Amino acid sequence: MEESLKGQIASILFQAPDQSYAIARLQRENPSSLVTILGHLSNVKVGECVTVKGSWQNHSHHGKQFHVTKLSITPPSSIVGIQKYLESGMIQGIGPVYAKKIVEKFGENTLDIIENFPQKLCQIPGLGEKRLQQIIASWQEQRAIRDVMIFLQGHHISPAYAQKIYRVYKERSIEKVQEKPYDLAKDIFGIGFKMADAIALNVGFAKDSQDRLIAGLSYTLWELSSKGHTCALKSALLEEASSILEVDIAALQAPLEMAEKQGFLVMQKESDSEEVSVWVKALYQAEISIAREIKRIQNAPLRMRSIDVEKALVWVQEELAMTLADEQKIAVKACLEENVHIVTGGPGTGKSTITKAILTILSKITGQILLAAPTGRAAKRLTQITKKKAFTLHSILEIDFISGGFKRNKQNPLSADLIIVDEASMVDTELMHMLLLAVPDHARLLLIGDVDQLPSVGPGNVLKDLIDSHEITSTKLQKIFRQAAGSKIIINAHKINQGDFPDVGHYDWSDFHFYIEEDPEKIATTIESLITKTIPEKKRFHPIWDIQVLSPMKKGAIGTAALNERLQKVLNPCSKPFYHGSRVLHPGDKVMQIKNNYQKKVFNGELGEIIEINLVSKQVLVAFDQNKTIEYDFSELDELQLAYAISIHKSQGSEFPCVIVPMHSSHYPLLCRNLLYTAVTRGKRFVVLLGTKKAVAIAIHNDQVFRRKTGLKKALSEEKIAEPIYLDLFN
């Protein structure tokens, strides 16, 4: 039976970092007594007066407790309560010392003074204008957050998300949630369509409302884009959206047409059938833009003077004291003659040699050369290979914090005569669109990558589409060079890529091993043993920073989630763990950023180390590569995940001294050739496969799973490209 209690918060016994749960002691008004309350207490502070509704329950160890289902808060009215309230730390600028001084001065009128006459606080000795402004800002923010939290709690939203909503919408938070709840899915990281939909239905939106159905269609397309597709057949879209929204397909026809009229979606008839393809507008325009900009760069006159290519080939081989193979000469020649060229090939086929040859030749006629890669690790490796500074694509495009896009664009192009992009298979549709807009007319563009790896994490299959379109010249390197032919990693990578089973014999701890094990739990135990003992002893690798576990899936005993939990305990134990929702973080943990954060200049896939968890400032400090240290508020921690084990998709563009790859039939939905090939090629000096030969065979013989539906090939082959469209995909 539900009861109601009134009283004042006497102390906080426990409070979850995300404010989603707390245990407190309540000083009741009538009858006067101290009781334990627990539940979703919405960031309560010591000294606050509360009314709680809920029920009594008996705990086997702690005795009688009151489980809260609903909470309302009023400021304290007694002098003692007010002082405790201010001492709690809820208002920046007021600690125990100033709390005592302020209450002694203003007594029971203290909170009214802070609310309505804050300038009077300057009467307190030592409290200057800077501290006053801090107090005013903090008081206003806390009041607004509290209003938002109480409102959202009534709609079953956790306080952690309330804080995120407030950070984006500020004082418009409640209005936004009531009037445009579906915007939350695109504006707030971590709030997807399903949560926004639940909020919308809770605040009164009808299940068949046009706003809901249009938002649901857009969400369905973006969900497909998260699987790599830039578009979908109309029939498949309607079927998927019908299932998600729980409405008939017929009910979606009118909202689909309205979404097209309003410019949210684009529909086009397939050239070879009666089917219609549908895009979210941003991805459609990005593909059209890529096609247009490629044609522009191909047809523009270069600023670099022409050279005698045959003489240059002879000279560069003498200069670098090496002999280029015939296919390498073809690649270098094409790179020197074409405005846009692609070089692709597997490990050990000489992509780095070609890059060095091109740089050596063209450095003689221009100093305006840019080297770039999609990730910091890939850029670092390119720097090591070429001995010239390489940058991330985000870095050379220069993030514009005001617009949310990039400073380098059509109106402000890059300063370069030659742009070389390594690991180009990782570049997704949106980023390639932004890059090409910034390539000046007079520049040459060289894309280098392994087209047989997994495609980009983001939507599209840009490198493959560019090659398959035959609108751009490309060179595929296939010969494995002698220095690479002694590596079992490289030999087996090529075997996998050709559809052959790798050589899994043991070679006295050579660079490639296969442990056969059927039981997933035993595979997990073996991984733990290899990382903590066997490999560090045999190979002298650091167990955390040199060894990387790559798993095909997130779930299951050998998925990334379970492996991270297991490896954290043995590699980085902690006596005082930090709990954030269902996750546990320790200082010293290896973590990965899982979304692009342009404000912080940290991007999807970057690895770092937690160096501090500050419970006072409610911030976590993470050190990344390139001497970059980033602060995260507790409410931003869903941008990070443990990275002792990461997905194979997230490993793209990175190399590790040692990789361990579990392969088991429980991974069946994701087993395919380019997944296994990508995993094996991430290992620089040592690769370990664990699992079953059956799972490896399934992966090798499946080259269909990651085919993506895109419109880029069609856009590239169109005789006429539409008028230029310059869009900002970040808004």
C-alpha positions in Angstrom: 0.0 0.0 0.0 1.4 3.4 -1.0 2.1 5.9 1.8 3.4 9.4 2.0 6.2 10.8 4.2 7.3 14.3 4.8 10.6 15.5 6.3 14.1 16.9 5.8 17.1 15.1 4.2 19.4 14.5 7.2 22.2 12.7 5.3 23.0 11.0 2.0 24.2 7.4 2.6 24.8 6.6 -1.0 24.2 8.3 -4.3 25.0 6.8 -7.8 27.3 9.0 -9.9 24.6 9.4 -12.6 22.1 10.5 -9.9 19.8 7.7 -10.8 19.6 6.1 -7.4 20.2 7.2 -3.8 19.9 6.1 -0.2 19.2 8.8 2.3 18.2 9.3 6.0 14.9 11.3 6.3 14.1 13.3 9.5 10.4 13.0 9.6 8.1 15.8 10.8 5.3 13.8 12.3 6.0 11.6 14.1 9.5 12.8 14.7 11.9 10.0 13.7 14.8 9.1 11.4 14.1 6.6 8.6 16.0 5.3 5.6 14.5 6.1 2.2 15.9 4.8 -1.2 15.1 5.0 -4.9 15.1 7.6 -7.7 15.7 10.6 -5.5 16.6 13.1 -8.3 19.8 14.6 -7.0 18.5 15.3 -3.5 20.7 17.4 -1.1 21.1 17.4 2.6 18.8 19.9 4.3 16.1 19.8 1.6 12.5 19.3 2.6 10.8 16.5 0.7 7.5 14.7 0.4 8.0 11.1 -0.8 5.4 8.5 -1.8 6.1 4.8 -1.8 6.0 1.7 0.4 7.7 0.1 3.3 9.8 -3.0 2.7 11.9 -5.2 5.1 15.5 -5.8 4.1 17.2 -9.0 5.5 20.2 -7.0 6.7 19.2 -3.3 6.9 15.8 -3.8 8.3 12.7 -1.6 7.5 13.2 0.9 4.6 11.0 3.1 2.6 11.1 2.6 -1.2 10.4 5.8 -3.0 8.2 5.9 -6.2 7.6 9.7 -6.3 9.4 12.7 -4.9 8.6 16.4 -4.5 11.0 18.9 -3.0 10.7 22.2 -1.2 13.6 24.3 0.1 14.3 24.0 3.8 12.7 26.7 6.1 14.6 26.3 9.4 18.0 28.0 9.9 19.7 24.6 10.6 18.1 23.1 7.5 19.2 26.0 5.3 22.8 25.8 6.5 22.9 22.1 5.9 21.4 22.7 2.5 24.1 25.2 1.5 26.9 23.1 3.0 25.9 20.2 0.8 27.9 21.6 -2.1 25.0 22.0 -4.5 25.9 25.6 -5.2 29.3 26.3 -6.5 31.0 29.1 -4.6 29.4 28.2 -1.2 31.1 25.7 1.1 30.7 25.1 4.8 32.5 28.4 5.7 30.4 30.7 3.5 27.2 28.7 4.3 27.7 29.5 8.0 28.5 33.2 7.3 25.5 33.7 5.0 23.0 32.0 7.3 24.3 34.0 10.3 23.7 37.2 8.3 20.4 36.5 6.7 18.8 33.8 8.8 15.5 32.3 7.5 15.5 34.8 4.6 18.7 33.3 3.2 17.2 31.4 0.3 15.0 34.3 -0.6 18.1 36.5 -0.7 19.9 34.1 -3.0 16.8 33.8 -5.3 15.7 37.4 -5.5 18.4 39.7 -4.1 21.8 37.9 -4.7 23.7 41.2 -4.7 23.2 41.5 -1.0 25.6 38.5 -0.6 28.4 40.9 -1.2 27.8 42.1 2.4 29.5 38.9 3.5 33.2 39.6 4.2 35.4 38.1 1.6 32.6 37.3 -0.9 33.5 39.2 -4.0 31.9 39.8 -7.4 33.6 36.7 -9.0 32.2 34.3 -6.3 28.8 36.1 -6.5 28.5 35.4 -10.2 29.5 31.8 -9.7 26.8 31.5 -7.0 24.1 33.1 -9.1 24.9 30.9 -12.2 25.0 27.7 -10.1 21.8 28.5 -8.3 19.9 29.2 -11.5 21.3 26.1 -13.1 20.5 23.8 -10.2 16.9 25.2 -10.0 16.4 24.6 -13.7 17.9 21.1 -13.6 15.7 20.3 -10.6 12.6 21.4 -12.5 13.6 19.4 -15.5 14.4 16.3 -13.4 11.2 16.4 -11.5 9.2 16.8 -14.7 11.1 14.1 -16.6 11.0 11.7 -13.6 7.2 11.9 -14.0 7.7 10.6 -17.5 10.1 7.8 -16.5 13.4 9.4 -17.6 16.5 9.0 -15.5 18.2 12.0 -13.9 21.3 11.3 -16.0 19.4 12.0 -19.2 17.6 15.0 -17.6 21.1 16.6 -17.1 22.0 15.9 -20.7 18.7 17.3 -21.9 19.2 20.4 -19.8 22.8 20.8 -21.1 21.4 21.1 -24.7 18.1 22.9 -24.3 18.7 24.9 -21.0 15.6 26.7 -19.9 13.6 25.4 -22.9 14.0 21.8 -21.8 10.5 21.1 -20.5 8.9 23.0 -23.5 11.0 21.0 -25.9 10.1 17.7 -24.4 6.4 18.5 -24.4 6.3 20.0 -28.0 9.0 18.3 -30.0 10.1 15.1 -28.1 11.3 13.4 -31.3 14.0 16.0 -31.6 15.6 14.4 -28.5 16.7 11.4 -30.6 18.9 13.6 -32.9 20.0 16.2 -30.4 20.9 14.2 -27.3 23.5 11.5 -27.5 22.2 8.3 -25.9 18.6 9.1 -26.4 17.5 7.1 -29.4 14.1 7.1 -31.2 12.7 4.4 -28.9 13.3 6.5 -25.7 12.1 9.7 -27.5 9.0 7.8 -28.7 8.2 6.6 -25.1 8.5 10.2 -23.9 6.3 11.4 -26.7 3.6 8.9 -26.1 3.8 9.7 -22.3 3.3 13.4 -22.9 0.2 12.8 -25.1 1.3 12.1 -28.7 -1.0 9.7 -30.5 0.5 6.4 -31.8 -0.7 7.3 -35.3 0.3 11.0 -35.2 2.0 12.3 -38.3 4.9 13.6 -36.3 5.5 10.2 -34.8 5.3 8.4 -38.2 7.6 10.8 -40.0 10.1 10.6 -37.2 9.8 6.8 -37.2 10.5 6.6 -40.9 13.5 8.9 -40.6 14.7 6.8 -37.6 14.3 3.6 -39.6 16.5 5.0 -42.4 19.1 6.2 -39.9 19.1 2.7 -38.2 19.8 1.2 -41.6 22.6 3.8 -42.0 24.1 2.5 -38.7 24.4 -0.8 -40.5 26.2 0.9 -43.4 23.4 1.6 -45.9 23.0 5.1 -47.2 19.5 4.3 -48.7 16.9 1.6 -48.7 14.3 0.2 -51.1 10.9 1.8 -50.3 9.3 -1.6 -49.8 11.9 -2.7 -47.3 11.8 0.7 -45.5 8.0 0.5 -45.0 8.1 -3.1 -43.8 10.8 -2.3 -41.3 9.1 1.0 -40.1 5.8 -0.8 -39.8 7.3 -3.3 -37.4 9.1 -0.7 -35.3 6.1 1.7 -35.0 3.5 -1.1 -34.7 1.3 0.4 -37.4 0.0 -0.9 -40.7 2.2 -0.3 -43.8 -0.8 1.5 -45.4 -0.7 4.1 -42.5 2.9 5.0 -43.5 2.3 5.9 -47.2 1.0 9.4 -46.5 3.6 10.3 -43.9 6.3 9.0 -46.3 5.1 11.4 -49.0 4.8 14.2 -46.5 8.4 13.6 -45.3 9.6 13.9 -48.9 7.6 17.1 -49.4 9.0 18.6 -46.2 12.5 17.7 -47.4 13.4 15.1 -44.7 13.6 12.2 -47.2 14.5 11.8 -50.9 12.9 9.2 -53.2 14.2 8.1 -56.6 13.2 5.3 -59.0 15.8 2.6 -59.4 17.3 2.7 -62.9 16.9 -1.1 -63.5 13.5 -1.8 -61.9 10.2 -0.3 -60.8 11.5 -0.1 -57.2 12.0 3.2 -55.5 15.0 4.0 -53.2 14.7 6.3 -50.2 17.4 8.3 -48.5 17.6 10.7 -45.6 18.3 14.0 -47.3 21.7 14.5 -45.8 23.1 11.2 -47.1 21.5 11.7 -50.6 23.1 15.1 -50.9 26.4 13.8 -49.6 26.5 11.1 -52.3 25.6 13.6 -55.1 28.2 15.9 -53.7 31.0 13.3 -53.8 30.2 12.5 -57.4 30.2 16.1 -58.4 33.4 17.1 -56.6 35.2 14.0 -57.9 34.4 15.2 -61.5 35.4 18.7 -60.6 38.8 17.7 -59.3 39.4 15.2 -62.2 38.7 17.9 -64.8 40.5 20.9 -63.2 44.0 22.0 -64.4 46.8 21.3 -61.9 49.0 24.0 -60.4 52.0 21.6 -60.2 54.2 21.7 -63.3 54.3 18.5 -65.4 57.3 16.1 -65.2 58.8 13.4 -67.3 57.3 10.4 -65.5 59.7 7.8 -67.0 62.7 9.8 -65.8 61.1 10.3 -62.4 60.7 6.5 -62.0 64.3 5.9 -62.7 65.4 8.7 -60.4 63.3 7.8 -57.5 64.5 4.2 -57.5 68.1 5.4 -57.3 67.2 8.0 -54.7 65.5 5.5 -52.4 67.9 2.6 -53.3 65.1 0.2 -54.3 63.6 -1.5 -57.3 59.9 -1.0 -57.9 57.9 -4.0 -59.2 56.0 -3.6 -62.4 52.6 -3.1 -60.7 54.2 -0.5 -58.4 55.6 1.4 -61.3 52.1 1.4 -62.9 50.7 2.7 -59.6 53.4 5.5 -59.3 52.9 6.5 -62.9 49.1 6.7 -62.5 49.5 8.8 -59.4 51.8 11.2 -61.3 49.5 11.5 -64.3 45.9 11.4 -62.9 44.2 14.2 -60.9 42.5 11.5 -58.8 43.8 8.0 -58.3 43.2 5.1 -55.9 45.9 2.6 -54.8 44.5 -0.5 -53.1 46.1 -3.7 -51.9 46.5 -6.0 -48.9 49.4 -6.1 -46.3 52.9 -6.5 -47.7 52.0 -5.5 -51.3 53.9 -2.2 -51.2 51.4 0.6 -50.6 53.8 2.3 -48.3 56.6 2.1 -50.8 54.4 3.8 -53.4 53.5 6.5 -51.0 57.2 7.2 -50.2 58.0 7.2 -54.0 55.3 9.7 -54.8 56.3 12.0 -51.9 60.0 11.8 -52.9 59.2 12.8 -56.5 56.6 15.5 -55.9 58.4 17.1 -52.9 60.9 18.3 -55.5 58.3 20.4 -57.2 56.0 21.5 -54.4 56.1 22.0 -50.7 52.3 22.1 -50.5 51.6 18.4 -49.6 49.1 17.2 -47.0 49.2 13.7 -45.5 46.0 12.6 -43.7 44.2 9.6 -42.3 40.8 9.0 -40.7 42.1 8.3 -37.2 44.9 9.5 -35.0 46.5 6.0 -34.9 46.4 5.8 -38.7 47.9 9.3 -39.0 50.6 8.4 -36.5 51.5 5.3 -38.5 51.6 7.2 -41.8 54.0 9.7 -40.1 56.3 6.8 -39.1 56.3 5.3 -42.6 56.9 8.5 -44.5 58.9 10.5 -42.0 56.6 13.4 -42.8 53.9 14.8 -40.4 50.5 13.3 -41.1 47.2 14.6 -39.6 43.7 13.3 -39.1 41.1 14.4 -41.6 39.2 16.2 -38.9 42.3 18.1 -38.1 43.1 19.3 -41.6 39.5 20.2 -42.2 39.6 22.3 -39.0 36.5 22.0 -36.8 34.3 25.1 -36.6 32.8 25.2 -33.1 30.4 28.0 -34.1 28.7 26.3 -37.0 29.4 22.8 -35.9 30.9 21.9 -39.3 34.4 22.5 -40.7 36.3 25.7 -41.5 37.8 24.2 -44.6 35.2 24.0 -47.3 34.3 25.2 -50.8 34.8 28.8 -49.8 37.9 28.2 -47.8 39.7 25.2 -49.4 42.8 23.4 -48.2 46.2 24.9 -49.0 47.7 22.0 -51.0 48.9 20.8 -54.4 48.8 17.1 -53.3 46.6 15.5 -50.8 47.3 11.8 -49.8 44.7 10.0 -47.7 45.7 6.7 -46.2 43.3 4.1 -44.8 40.7 5.4 -47.2 38.4 2.4 -46.8 37.6 3.9 -43.4 36.3 7.2 -44.8 32.5 7.2 -44.7 30.1 9.1 -47.0 29.7 12.2 -44.8 33.4 12.6 -44.2 34.4 12.1 -47.8 31.8 14.6 -48.8 33.3 17.2 -46.4 36.9 16.4 -47.6 36.1 16.7 -51.3 34.4 20.1 -50.8 37.7 21.3 -49.3 40.0 20.0 -52.1 41.0 23.0 -54.3 40.6 22.8 -58.0 44.4 22.7 -58.7 45.2 19.9 -56.3 45.9 16.2 -57.0 44.1 13.6 -54.7 45.6 10.2 -53.9 43.5 7.7 -52.0 45.3 4.7 -50.5 43.6 1.8 -48.7 42.7 -1.8 -48.6 39.3 -2.3 -50.2 39.0 -5.8 -48.9 38.9 -4.7 -45.3 35.6 -3.9 -43.5 34.0 -0.8 -44.9 33.7 2.4 -42.8 31.9 2.4 -39.5 29.7 5.2 -40.8 27.3 4.8 -43.7 28.5 4.0 -47.2 31.2 2.0 -48.9 32.9 4.9 -50.5 36.3 3.4 -51.6 34.7 0.3 -53.1 32.0 2.3 -54.8 34.6 4.7 -56.3 36.6 1.7 -57.6 33.6 -0.3 -58.9 32.2 2.8 -60.7 35.2 2.8 -63.1 34.9 6.6 -63.2 38.2 6.9 -61.3 41.5 5.1 -62.2 42.7 2.7 -59.6 45.6 0.3 -59.2 45.2 -3.0 -57.2 48.5 -4.4 -55.8 48.6 -8.2 -55.5 52.2 -9.2 -55.3 53.5 -10.0 -51.8 57.1 -8.8 -51.5 59.9 -11.0 -50.1 60.3 -9.1 -46.9 56.6 -9.7 -46.1 56.5 -13.3 -47.4 58.1 -14.6 -44.2 55.3 -13.3 -42.1 52.6 -15.8 -41.3 50.2 -12.9 -40.5 50.5 -11.5 -44.0 50.5 -15.0 -45.7 47.4 -16.0 -43.8 45.7 -12.6 -44.3 46.0 -13.1 -48.1 44.8 -16.7 -47.8 41.7 -15.5 -45.9 41.1 -12.8 -48.5 41.3 -15.4 -51.3 38.8 -17.7 -49.6 41.4 -20.2 -48.4 41.8 -21.5 -44.9 44.8 -20.1 -43.0 47.8 -22.2 -42.1 47.2 -22.8 -38.4 50.2 -25.1 -37.6 52.3 -24.1 -34.6 55.7 -22.7 -35.5 57.6 -22.3 -32.2 55.8 -19.1 -31.3 56.0 -17.6 -34.7 53.7 -14.6 -35.4 50.4 -16.5 -35.9 48.7 -19.0 -33.6 45.4 -20.8 -33.5 44.0 -22.3 -30.3 41.2 -24.7 -30.9 38.5 -24.6 -28.2 34.8 -25.3 -28.4 33.5 -23.9 -25.1 33.0 -20.1 -25.0 33.8 -20.0 -21.3 37.0 -21.8 -21.8 37.9 -19.5 -24.6 37.4 -16.5 -22.2 39.6 -18.2 -19.6 42.3 -18.9 -22.2 42.2 -15.2 -23.3 42.7 -14.1 -19.7 45.6 -16.5 -19.3 47.3 -15.5 -22.5 47.0 -11.8 -21.7 48.1 -11.9 -18.0 50.8 -14.6 -18.3 51.7 -16.5 -21.4 52.1 -13.7 -24.0 53.8 -11.2 -21.8 56.3 -13.9 -20.7 56.9 -15.2 -24.2 56.8 -11.9 -26.2 57.4 -9.2 -23.6 54.3 -7.4 -24.6 52.5 -5.0 -22.1 49.3 -6.8 -21.2 47.1 -3.7 -21.5 48.7 -1.4 -24.1 50.4 -3.9 -26.5 47.7 -6.6 -26.5 44.3 -6.0 -28.0 41.3 -8.4 -27.9 39.1 -8.0 -31.0 35.7 -9.7 -30.9 33.1 -9.9 -33.6 30.2 -9.2 -31.2 29.3 -7.3 -28.1 27.1 -9.9 -26.4 27.9 -13.4 -25.1 30.7 -14.9 -23.0 33.3 -13.9 -25.6 31.7 -10.7 -26.6 33.3 -7.3 -25.8 31.1 -6.6 -22.9 31.8 -9.7 -20.9 35.5 -9.8 -21.8 35.9 -6.2 -20.7 34.4 -6.9 -17.4 36.6 -9.9 -16.9 39.8 -8.3 -18.1 39.3 -5.1 -16.1 39.2 -7.2 -12.9 42.5 -9.0 -13.6 44.4 -6.2 -15.5 43.4 -3.2 -13.5 41.7 -4.1 -10.2 40.6 -1.3 -7.9 39.6 -1.2 -4.2 37.2 1.8 -4.8 35.5 1.3 -8.1 33.4 4.1 -9.6 29.9 3.1 -10.6 28.2 4.8 -13.5 24.8 3.2 -14.2 25.5 -0.4 -14.9 29.2 0.2 -15.7 32.2 0.2 -13.5 35.2 2.4 -14.1 38.7 2.5 -12.5 41.5 4.9 -12.7 44.0 3.4 -15.2 41.3 1.8 -17.3 41.8 1.5 -21.0 38.8 3.2 -22.7 37.6 4.1 -26.2 35.6 7.1 -27.4 32.6 5.8 -29.3 31.3 9.0 -31.0 32.8 12.0 -32.7 32.9 14.9 -30.2 33.9 18.0 -32.2 33.8 20.2 -29.2 36.4 18.1 -27.3 38.3 17.2 -30.5 38.1 13.5 -29.7 36.7 11.1 -32.2 35.1 7.7 -32.6 37.6 4.9 -32.1 40.3 6.8 -30.2 41.8 4.9 -27.3 42.8 6.5 -24.0 43.5 5.9 -20.3 41.5 7.2 -17.4 44.0 9.1 -15.3 41.6 10.6 -12.7 38.0 10.2 -11.4 37.1 13.3 -9.4 34.0 12.9 -7.3 34.1 16.5 -6.2 34.1 18.1 -9.6 32.1 15.1 -11.0 34.6 14.8 -13.9 36.7 12.0 -15.4 40.1 12.9 -17.0 41.2 10.7 -19.9 44.6 10.8 -21.7 44.5 10.0 -25.4 47.3 9.8 -28.0 49.1 12.9 -29.2 49.3 14.4 -25.7 45.6 15.1 -25.6 43.9 15.1 -22.2 40.1 15.4 -22.2 37.6 16.2 -19.3 34.3 14.4 -19.2 31.4 15.3 -16.9 29.8 12.3 -15.4 26.7 12.8 -17.6 29.0 12.5 -20.7 30.5 9.1 -19.8 28.3 7.2 -22.2 30.7 8.5 -24.8 33.3 6.1 -23.4 33.5 2.3 -23.1 36.1 0.0 -21.7 38.5 -1.1 -24.4 40.5 -4.1 -23.2 38.3 -5.8 -25.8 36.8 -3.9 -28.7 34.8 -4.8 -31.8 36.6 -5.7 -35.0 34.7 -2.8 -36.6 36.2 -0.3 -34.1 39.7 -1.6 -34.7 39.8 -0.2 -38.3 42.8 2.0 -39.0 44.7 0.8 -36.0 47.6 -1.6 -35.6 48.5 -3.3 -32.4 51.7 -5.3 -31.5 49.5 -8.3 -30.7 45.8 -9.1 -31.3 43.7 -11.9 -29.9 40.6 -12.8 -31.9 37.9 -15.2 -30.6 36.1 -16.9 -33.4 33.1 -19.1 -32.4 29.9 -20.3 -34.1 28.0 -18.2 -31.5 29.2 -15.2 -33.6 27.5 -16.6 -36.6 25.4 -13.6 -37.5 28.5 -11.5 -38.1 31.0 -14.0 -39.4 32.3 -13.0 -42.8 35.5 -12.9 -44.8 36.3 -9.2 -44.5 35.6 -9.2 -40.8 38.2 -12.0 -40.2 40.6 -10.4 -42.7 40.4 -7.0 -41.0 41.0 -8.6 -37.6 44.1 -10.5 -38.7 45.6 -7.5 -40.5 45.4 -5.4 -37.2 48.2 -7.5 -35.7 51.6 -6.1 -36.4 53.8 -8.7 -34.7 51.6 -11.5 -33.2 48.1 -12.8 -34.0 46.2 -15.3 -31.9 42.9 -16.9 -33.1 40.9 -18.8 -30.5 37.8 -20.9 -31.2 36.7 -23.4 -33.7 37.8 -24.2 -37.3 34.2 -24.3 -38.2 33.7 -20.6 -37.2 36.8 -19.6 -39.2 35.6 -21.6 -42.2 32.1 -20.0 -42.0 33.7 -16.5 -42.0 36.1 -17.3 -44.9 33.3 -18.7 -47.2 30.9 -15.8 -46.5 31.7 -12.7 -48.5 28.1 -11.5 -48.7 27.2 -10.2 -45.2 28.5 -6.7 -45.4 27.2 -5.6 -48.8 25.7 -2.2 -48.4 23.0 -0.4 -50.3 24.3 2.9 -51.5 23.6 5.4 -54.3 27.2 6.6 -55.0 27.9 4.4 -58.0 24.8 5.6 -59.7 25.6 9.2 -58.9 29.1 8.8 -60.3 27.8 7.3 -63.5 25.2 10.0 -64.1 26.0 12.0 -67.2 24.6 15.2 -65.6 25.3 16.1 -62.0 22.7 18.3 -60.3 23.4 21.9 -59.5 25.9 22.3 -56.5 24.4 21.7 -53.1 26.6 22.9 -50.2 25.1 21.5 -47.0 26.1 21.3 -43.4 25.6 17.8 -42.2 26.3 18.7 -38.6 23.1 20.7 -38.2 
